[in-house]
């Protein structure tokens, strides 16, 4: 069960409304994505905590509808 890039972006945007998000389908199969997420909500948080916020936004779809997601997260400059 593949997941569309737009769906991934919408889920993240719902949880982090200020976020700038880019999502790329790495293999063209709807299962392997790379995402860059920039949000003020990440300011002062460790990289691990930033990633946890994104995974939480995906509402349990990691490992199911979404097989792999390479994440790059940061706070805006």
N, C-alpha and C positions, 0 to 999 in steps of 0.2 A: 504494500500500500504506500505509494509515493506521496510526497507532500510538495506543494507548489511554493516557489520562492516568495510569492506575494502573501501566502498564508503565514509563512515564518515571519516575514516583516510585520504583518498585521498583529500577530501575537506579541511580538516584542514591543511594538509601538503602543499597544494597549497597556502594557505594564510600565513602560518608560516613555511617556508621551513626548518628552523633549528630545528623544534620541534621534540622531542621524544614523541611518541604517543602510548598509548595502549588503545584498545577499547574492551570491554567485553559485550556480549549479555547476559543480566541478566535473561531473562525469556525464551530465545530460540525462541522468536516470531518475531525478527527483529524490534521490536517497543520500547523496553526498554533496554537502554544501560548505561554503566558506562565508562567514558573515563578519562584517566590521560594524561595531556598535559604539557610538560616541554619545555619552550622556553625562550631564552634571550630577546625576545620582551616583556616579562612580567615584566622584571626588573624595579622596581620603581613604578609599577602600582598597584592600589588596586585590591583586589580579584574580586570585581564587574566588574571593567574594563577588567580584564583578561578574565572573562567569556563572556563579551560582544564581545571581539575579536573572541572568539571561535564561539559564536552564529552567528556572522557576517559571518564567514568562511563557515557556513552551508547554506548560501544563502537562507534563508527563509524556510528551510525544517522543522524546529522545529514546532511542533504542527500539522504538516501535515504528510509527509512521515516518520518523526521521532517523535514519540509520547513523549518519555521521555529520558533525558540524564542527568545522575548524573555526575557532573564535578569535577575534582580535577586539579587545575592548579598551577604552580609555575615556578619561574626562576631557572636555574641551579645554583648549589653552586659555 
